């Protein structure tokens, strides 16, 4: 997310220094080589702002901050194996900012990374302690959470939705509001505090996680009831007050599976249990195993065990066409089916075979398979299935965990169909 944001600011006329810890990535960017080919618009903007001198990349963060009026931090914020938020990157840059303040005694520190509500107040205390300066007088802090989605980042930065901004003081708020108004055609929504701004992005992610969990529970209920959840949801959502999300194999990416823990980890602090958020996360984390059970069911119908069967997983990425598989439900599905003795292949057009195999997955090159499991919405697999191309000529079972199959057509082609949220 950081490179597109830097390029948009540079294109708007700012002098921008992009900082990254990956020396090779910095070298490529400065040569004009696009390291995000899957993001529309990045290639053109990179070439333009390098040519006009408005942008350069470096690994020297201290020097970059010394020469900057404004520092924007957009580093990953994840959770560890115990689901505790990992914010070291954000606080590390706050310390560097504090160090540079000792020399220039002025600047604004903007956090775009999604953080647990209350984090920016801790950042202020850290900067004041390490610099000896005062917020609102010598420096400002703002939170302007990124509201972007992989595959459409530049569009989201510039015109999809308003920017959210909260700040440490009125002057900082006004300055940061004006800066983002120059790059976002939808304008800026200012909120009353840093904590309120932090909560906006966290609430957005949790809303989606809970809604998806609801859809997944309804899908399981529909299977038991003998109806098609996709048909019911589409009909229900024709009413303007109903917005049920799509069920699926689980929730992936670096956002939605993480943000609920930003609130759940505060239960002990406030002495409150956030049971709905916790149960929703548990439901979504267990959905890959529900899909594994559907695979077992499908293979049983054709009198095959998982052990010894060749199974094609469609989609490693959590979204089609996006080279991001962090927390992808496919990972759990692949691991579980391997443990049951399955021979697993992966098909994902977002990655080439060398990349998949470097990550430890067996790339499908047309080998014969017994079953196909659709985890990510790659509609192109449907045409291959209908034509029974390559190794699909031998497949007997299709498990659709995303509701994209045309059941009649695939049954006509001779497959046993198992569809998440459906009696078929």
N, C-alpha and C positions, 0 to 999 in steps of 0.2 A: 504493500500500500504506500510505502514511503516514496519510492521513485516516481510514481505518477503524480503524487502531491507536489513533490519538488519541481517537476517539469511544468505543472500547471501554474505554480507561483512564478517560475522563471519566464514562462510564456506571457504572463500578465505584466512583466517588466521588472520584477524583483531580481536582485543579484542573489543567487542561491548556491549554497555549498551543501552537497549531499554527503553524509557520513555513513560509512558501513564498516563492519569489522572484517569483511571478506575482501582481501586484497585483490584477488583475481576478478571479482565482480566489479570493483572500482576501476581496475585497469581497462576492462572491456567497455564499461560505460563511457569513460573518457575518450575511448577510441571511436565512440559512436555506435557500438554494437549493443543492440537491444537485448537485455537479459530477461525481458518479460514479453516474448513474442506472442503469447496468448492474450495480451491485453490490448484491445483496439486503441489506436491513437498514440501509443507510447513511442513507436518507431519514428513517426513524423515529428512529434514534439521534441524528442531527444536530439534529432538532427538539427532542428531549428534553433534550440536554445544553446547548443554547443557552438553553432556557427555565429550566433550574435553575442557570444561571450557571457550570457547570463547564468550559465550553470557549469559547475565542475564538481567532481566527486573526489573524496579523500578518505583515508583511514585515520587521519590525524584530527580527532574530535576536539582536542583542547585548542588547537590553532583555529579550527573552524568557529568555535564558540567565541574566541577572543575577537574575531572580526565580524561578529553578527549582532544585530540589534534585537533579533527575534530568534528564539530557539524552539523548534517544534520536534517533540519526541514521539516517534511512532515505532516502538519496538514491541516484540511479542510479549504478551502477558498470559501465561498459561497456569496450570496447576501441577503440583508434583504428584508422586504416587499415592500420597495420602489426601489428595484433593485440596491441598493448601495452596493458595495463590502464590505464584512466583513473580515478584515485582522487582527483582534485583536490577534488571536493565533500566527501568525508569528511575530508580533511586541512584544508580550509578551516574546517569546523566545529570541528575539534580546536583550531585556532588561536584561534577566537572563545571556545571554552570556556576555554582557557588564560588569555586576557585577563580574562575575568570572574572566574577563580579568584583573581586578584590582590586583588580586593575582598572576596570572600566566604570564600576559603580553605577551601572544602569543596564536594563535589559528586561525582556519578558520571556518567561518560560512557559511554553504551551505544551500540555500533555494531550496528544491525540489517542494514545493507547487507551484501551478500555481498562478501567481499574475499579476495584471495590470502592463504593462510596465512603468518603473520609480519607482517601489516599492523598489527595492534593493538600489537605490541611497538614498532613505529616510531612509532605514535601516542603511546605512553607517553613515549618519549624526546622527542618534539616538545613535548608538554605540560609536561614537567619543565623543559625548556630555556627555554621562553617564559614560564612562570609562576614559576620559581624554587622550586617546591614538589615534594614527593616523593610518588610513587604508594604506596598502602598506608598512608600516614600522613595526607596532606592531601586526597587524592582517589583515586577508584578508576576503573578502566576494565573494562568487560565486553563480551563479544560474545554476542549473542543473535540468531542469524541468522533472518530471516523465513523461514517455511516455508508460504508461501501461494500460491494460484493465482488468477489473474484470474477473476472471476465467482463466487467463493465465499470472498472474503477474510475476512469476519467469522466465518464458520463455521470456517475454518482457524485463525484466531487464537484462538478460544475453545474449540474442542472436537474438532478433527479429529485432531491429533497432539500429543505432548508438546513442550514448548518446550526448546530446547537452550541451555544457558548455560555459559560459561566466564568466568573473571574474573582480575584481576591479583593478588588476595589473598583470603584466606578470608572476611574481613568483607564485602568487596564482593560476593563470590559469594553469601553468605547473604542479604544485603539484596535483591539482584536476583532471586534464586530466589524469595523471598517475594513480591515485587512481581508477578512473572509467574504465580505460583500463584493470585493473586486473580482473574486473568482467563482462565486456561486450565484447563478441567475435566479435561484429561488429565494435568495436572501438569507437572513440570520434570525434565529429565535434566541433571544437572551433569556436566561433564567436567573433566579435570585441569588444563587450561590454556586460555589465549586461542587459541593456535595450534590446539589440538585442536578447539575450537568452530568456528573458521574452516574447518577441513578438513571438518567434517561436511557443511556445505551444498555446498561445492565437490565433494566426493565424490558426493553425491546427484545433482547435475546431470550429472557425468561418467558415472556409472553409466547414466543414462537415454540419454545421447548415444551411448555405446558400444553399448548394447542396441539402440537404433533403427538404428544403422549395421549391426549384425549382421542385423537383420530386413530391411534394405534390400538387403544383399548376397544374402541367401537369396531375396528376391523376384526379383532379377536372374537368379539360378541357376534358379529355378522357371520363369521365362520361357523360358530356353534348354532346359530339360528337358521342357517341355510339360505342366506340372502347375499347380495353383492354390495359391499360397503361403498364401492365407487359410485354405483348407481344412486344409492341413497344420499351420499354426501353431495353429489352434483345437484340432485333435486332439492335438498335442504338448503344449499347455498344460493338457490334462486330467490330466497327471501332475504331482504337487505340487512337483516339483523343477525344473520347466521354466517359465520366465516370459518367453518371447520377446515383445517389444513389437510394435506394429503398424508395418509399413513405410509409406512415404508419399513425398510429393514433396520432403521435406526437413524441416528442423527450424527453427522460428521462435520468436519471442518474445525478451525481453531477458535470458533466463537461460541455457538450455541451450546456445545457440550461442556464449556468451561464456565460461562458467566453465572449459572445457577450457584456454583460453589462460592462465588464472591459474596453471596448473601448467606448461604448455608453455613459458612464458616464464622458467621457473626452470631449464631444461635446462643453460644455460651456467653457471649458478651452482653446480650440483651435479655437472656433468660427466657427466650421464646423459641418454640419449635415451628419451623416453616414446613409443615408436613406436605402441603400440596406441591410445593416446588421439589421437595425431596422425592416424593412418590412419582412425580412426572419424570424426573431424571432416572429413577430406577426402571421405570417402564421402558424408556427409550434405550437404556443401556442393555436391557434384556432382549430387545427385539431381534438382534442377530441370531440369538439362540432359538427364537421362535421360527425364524426362516430355516435354520438347520433342521428343525423338526418337520417342516414342510418338505424339505428335500428327502428326508427319511421316508415320509409318507408317500411321496411321489415314486421313489424307487421301489418301495414295497408293493405299490400297485402293479409294477411290471416284474415283480418277483426278483428284485435285485437288492443286495445289501449295499450300504455305502462302502464297506470294505472291498476294495478291488475295483470299484467303479471309477470311471473317468468323468470328471465334473468340470464344466466350463463356467467360471464366474464372470459375468458381464459387468465390468466397472470396478476399478480399484479406487478411482477418485470419488469423493462424496457427492460431487455434482458433475453432470456430463460436460466434457470439454474443458474442465478446470484441472490444472495440474496440482491438485491439493488432495492428499489422502490422509491427513492427520485426523485421527479418531474415526476414520471411515468404517462403517459397519462391515464392509467387505473383509477387513482384517480379522475380525472375530470369526466371521463365517468360514474363511479359508482355514484359519487355525483349527477350528472345531472339526471341520470335515476331514482335515489331514489326520487329526487325532483318532478319527473313526476309521482311518484306513483308506480314505479317498485319494485318488490321483488328481490333483487340482491344476487346472490351467486358468489363465487370466486373459481376458480381452478388454482392452481399454484404448480407444483411438487417441486419447490425450497423451499416451506414453508410447515410445517405441520399444521394441522387444529388448534392446540392450539395456534400457533404463529399468524395465520390469525385472529383468534377470539380475541386474546389479543390486536390486532391492531384495532379491531372494525369491522372486516369483517365477513360475514357469509360464512363459508367454505362449499363447495359443497361436500356432501357425497352420491351423487347419487339420490338426490331429483328430482322430475319431474320439467322440465323447458319448457317454451314456445319458448325461443330463446337462441341462443349461439352466443356470440360476441368474435371473436378471435382478441385479442389486442397484444399478444406476440406470437412469433413463436414456439408454442409447437405442434410439428407435431403429437405427440401421441394422441391428441384430434381427429385427423382425423379417426383413427382406431375405436375409441369409437363411433364416429358419424356414420361411415359406418355400424357398427354392431348394432347401436341403443341400446347401452348398458345402463343399469341403467335408470335414468330418461330421457335419451335422446330419448327413445322410443316415448315420447310425444311431443318432440320439433318439431316445424314447420318451424322455420326460423334460418338460419345461416348467420351472418354478418362477413365477412372476411376482417379485416382491415390490413392484412399483406400479402395478396396474396399467401397463402399457400394451398388453397383448390383446389381439383380436381373437378371442377364444375359438370362435367358429372356424376361422381360417386355419389356425394352428391345429385344431382337431382334424380338420379336413386333410391337413398335411401328414396326419398320422401320429401326433404327439399326445401323450398323457399330460394334461394341463393341471397344475396346482397354482392357484392365484391367492395371494395374501388378501384376506378380507372377503373371501368369496367361498361359496360352497363347491365351486368347480376345482 
